[in-house]
């Protein structure tokens, strides 16, 4: 089985923290959709080792910005060119893009899972982020999505907003849990150099929260969601029983997927690659009969380290027996001292060759992974 990711590189406006590839200029939107469809046709042999498509994920950018006829064109292109047995079809959406009409149309099209970019239920925070919606729109659209028939909703939240205490974050979590979503993704507010916040920080107009403050909010997140019955199946992702994102879980498990659209990434089971992150050049290349795709040449060491970094973040953990079979790499032997230290500190568990993080260890996931690299 495999999946298809469609990167829709358009947004209504630029969020001040975002460094994903997107454009607020939508003049070439129809051309872009045409080229995404053309890329889907031209690259249909990419997943020849795992030809059955079980997941589709519309990400971005803001895919909910697309008119339903453009989404349908992409959907039909997939159905016409791939062997599909769709188990999950996700659309990332902003609250202000959704209404009774297009929610019904999305469900009829085949989208059965919405990932809604809530980020916060505080209007002042949303305005600071330069989000295009307000808290009332978020609450309204959740109810509308339920009324339309959506059974699986995921809500995105951002923690780490600088504040004198944790009251804003706790109220965000309480408001989220009142909506009873099946899935919650939560990420720390990170200041990237080329974003508005990055520029502001450089000029002294903004100061990022301390690592201690961010860690405290992460622990509050874990506590609230655990008590509410959510399972932290990946560092930033929480779900009710049987509501894990199939598509994203497959990323972390190393299952092949095709990514189309500018800035997207792909994995055929052996090699990774990416499309260039430029809307105009992407369109011109496809129009001229060329692909915008480049293979990322990873060494054996790169692949091992990538697996360690990704697998350790999940509930399934690092399979040391698989590493030894696949790469002749004995992690337990090579890093015996580090593993012993992390285990004694209560950071990890090791059972039958599987290494997983404790709740305490999840605070230092990237650091622990770096100490286990080849």
FENVEN-V990784 format. One record per residue. N is the residue number from 1. SS is DSSP state (H for helix, E for strand, - for the rest). PSI is psi in degrees with one decimal (none if undefined). OMEGA is omega in whole degrees, 0 to 359 (NA if undefined). Layout:
BEGIN
n=(N N)
ss=(SS SS)
psi=(PSI PSI)
omega=(OMEGA OMEGA)
END
This chain:
BEGIN
n=(1 2 3 4 5 6 7 8 9 10 11 12 13 14 15 16 17 18 19 20 21 22 23 24 25 26 27 28 29 30 31 32 33 34 35 36 37 38 39 40 41 42 43 44 45 46 47 48 49 50 51 52 53 54 55 56 57 58 59 60 61 62 63 64 65 66 67 68 69 70 71 72 73 74 75 76 77 78 79 80 81 82 83 84 85 86 87 88 89 90 91 92 93 94 95 96 97 98 99 100 101 102 103 104 105 106 107 108 109 110 111 112 113 114 115 116 117 118 119 120 121 122 123 124 125 126 127 128 129 130 131 132 133 134 135 136 137 138 139 140 141 142 143 144 145 146 147 148 149 150 151 152 153 154 155 156 157 158 159 160 161 162 163 164 165 166 167 168 169 170 171 172 173 174 175 176 177 178 179 180 181 182 183 184 185 186 187 188 189 190 191 192 193 194 195 196 197 198 199 200 201 202 203 204 205 206 207 208 209 210 211 212 213 214 215 216 217 218 219 220 221 222 223 224 225 226 227 228 229 230 231 232 233 234 235 236 237 238 239 240 241 242 243 244 245 246 247 248 249 250 251 252 253 254 255 256 257 258 259 260 261 262 263 264 265 266 267 268 269 270 271 272 273 274 275 276 277 278 279 280 281 282 283 284 285 286 287 288 289 290 291 292 293 294 295 296 297 298 299 300 301 302 303 304 305 306 307 308 309 310 311 312 313 314 315 316 317 318 319 320 321 322 323 324 325 326 327 328 329 330 331 332 333 334 335 336 337 338 339 340 341 342 343 344 345 346 347 348 349 350 351 352 353 354 355 356 357 358 359 360 361 362 363 364 365 366 367 368 369 370 371 372 373 374)
ss=(- E E E E E E E - E - - - - - - - - - - - - E - - - - - H H H H H H H H H H H H H H - - - - - H H H - E E E E E E E E E - - H H H - - H H H H H H H H H H H H H H - E E E E E E E E E E E - H H H - - H H H H H H H H H H - - - E E E E E E E - - - H H H H H H H - - - - - H H H H H H H H H H H H H H - - - E E E E E E E E - - - - - - - H H H H H H H H H H H H H - - - E E E E E E - - - - - - - H H H H H H H H - - - - - - - H H H H H H H H H H H H H H H H H - - - E E E E - - E E E - - - - - - H H H H H H H - - - - E E E E - - - - E E E - - - - E E E E - - - H H H H H H H H H - - - - - E E E E - - - H H H H H H H H H H H H H - E - - - E E H H H H H H H H - - - H H H H - H H H H H H H H H - - - E E E E - - E E E E - H H H H - - H H H H H H - - - -)
psi=(158.7 -177.5 165.5 129.9 129.4 116.8 115.2 105.7 47.3 145.0 152.4 -42.7 165.3 121.0 142.8 -14.0 -7.9 132.1 19.3 162.9 123.6 168.9 144.9 -4.2 112.7 18.6 -31.4 27.4 -46.9 -39.5 -40.9 -45.7 -41.0 -41.8 -33.7 -42.8 -40.1 -41.5 -39.4 -39.9 -46.0 -25.7 21.4 -15.1 -5.8 -34.6 35.4 -27.7 -28.6 73.0 -18.6 122.5 120.6 -16.1 144.8 135.1 116.0 111.2 -173.3 -153.5 -163.8 88.8 -24.2 -6.5 -18.7 136.7 152.4 -33.2 -30.7 -39.8 -40.2 -36.8 -43.4 -45.5 -46.0 -35.1 -40.8 -48.2 -35.0 -19.8 -5.6 153.6 108.9 136.3 74.4 120.4 -20.5 131.9 113.3 142.1 122.1 137.8 146.8 143.4 -36.7 -8.6 -14.5 140.1 175.0 -42.2 -53.9 -22.5 -43.4 -39.3 -40.2 -43.5 -41.1 -33.3 -35.7 -4.5 121.1 2.6 126.0 134.9 103.5 126.9 77.3 -54.3 -47.5 157.3 15.6 119.4 -36.4 -37.7 -43.2 -40.7 -39.8 -40.6 -13.4 38.9 153.8 6.2 170.8 175.4 -38.4 -39.6 -37.5 -48.7 -40.6 -42.0 -30.4 -44.3 -39.9 -39.6 -40.3 -43.9 -32.6 -22.2 7.2 124.5 -19.0 114.1 135.5 139.6 130.5 134.3 150.3 128.4 167.6 10.6 126.4 127.2 163.5 -24.6 -167.3 13.3 -40.2 -44.4 -41.9 -38.9 -35.8 -44.3 -40.5 -43.8 -37.5 -47.7 -28.5 -26.8 -12.7 50.9 154.0 -25.0 143.9 128.7 131.3 128.1 148.6 140.4 110.1 133.0 110.7 143.7 -39.1 4.2 169.8 -43.4 -35.3 -42.4 -43.7 -42.0 -41.2 -34.7 -2.6 15.3 -12.4 141.4 121.9 148.5 153.3 158.8 -36.1 -43.7 -44.6 -42.2 -40.2 -39.8 -34.2 -42.1 -36.9 -41.9 -50.0 -44.6 -50.4 -46.4 -33.4 -44.4 -27.4 0.9 13.6 147.3 127.3 89.7 -7.3 155.0 -44.8 5.2 131.4 140.4 156.7 166.7 131.8 20.9 19.2 147.3 116.3 -45.4 -51.9 -35.7 -37.3 -34.5 -52.0 -23.4 -1.1 25.4 137.3 149.9 153.3 129.5 127.8 157.4 155.8 134.9 -2.5 159.8 154.5 158.8 121.3 5.9 -18.8 -39.1 147.6 159.5 171.9 155.2 148.1 149.5 68.1 114.4 -49.1 -46.4 -36.6 -48.5 -46.0 -40.5 -46.7 -39.4 -29.6 5.7 13.3 163.0 154.7 14.9 135.4 137.8 135.8 115.0 105.3 135.2 170.6 -42.4 -40.6 -43.6 -40.3 -48.1 -38.9 -43.2 -45.5 -47.0 -44.3 -48.3 -36.6 -24.8 -10.9 166.5 -21.8 -31.2 -170.3 126.3 97.0 -28.0 -39.2 -41.5 -41.5 -39.3 -42.7 -41.0 3.9 42.1 112.8 90.8 -39.6 -33.4 -46.2 -38.0 38.0 -39.7 -45.4 -43.3 -41.0 -43.0 -46.3 -37.2 -42.9 -30.5 -2.4 24.5 -30.5 162.5 145.0 114.1 121.5 42.3 0.5 129.8 120.7 158.8 144.6 172.0 -39.1 -41.2 -26.1 -23.0 -24.8 33.9 -48.7 -37.2 -45.8 -44.3 -42.5 -30.1 -8.6 0.0 155.1 none)
omega=(179 182 176 176 178 179 178 193 179 174 177 177 186 173 189 181 193 174 173 179 177 175 174 176 185 183 181 184 181 177 180 179 177 182 174 178 178 178 177 180 185 185 184 177 185 183 184 180 179 191 183 181 181 178 173 182 175 180 182 23 181 182 179 177 181 172 185 181 178 175 180 179 178 180 181 178 177 182 183 188 183 174 189 169 193 177 182 177 186 172 171 186 169 184 184 178 189 176 184 184 185 173 177 180 179 180 179 179 182 176 182 182 177 173 190 182 180 180 177 174 178 183 180 178 179 178 178 179 186 174 185 180 174 186 181 177 179 181 181 185 176 178 179 179 177 181 180 178 179 182 183 176 172 180 177 178 176 174 179 176 184 181 183 179 184 185 179 182 180 178 175 180 178 179 179 182 176 180 174 178 178 188 177 172 183 185 179 175 183 182 178 189 187 178 177 179 178 178 179 180 179 181 180 180 182 177 180 176 179 178 179 179 179 180 178 180 175 179 176 176 180 183 182 186 176 179 180 175 178 179 178 186 171 187 186 187 183 182 171 179 178 179 175 173 180 183 182 176 179 173 187 180 178 178 185 175 177 175 178 184 182 179 182 179 181 177 183 182 180 184 174 178 182 171 179 185 179 186 182 180 178 181 182 179 180 180 181 177 179 176 178 188 176 179 175 183 182 176 176 179 178 183 178 181 178 179 180 182 184 185 182 181 187 178 182 174 182 177 185 178 178 179 182 180 185 188 184 183 182 183 182 180 184 184 184 182 178 181 178 180 180 179 179 179 180 181 185 169 175 180 178 176 179 179 178 180 169 176 178 181 181 176 185 186 183 179 180 179 182 179 180 180 176 NA)
END
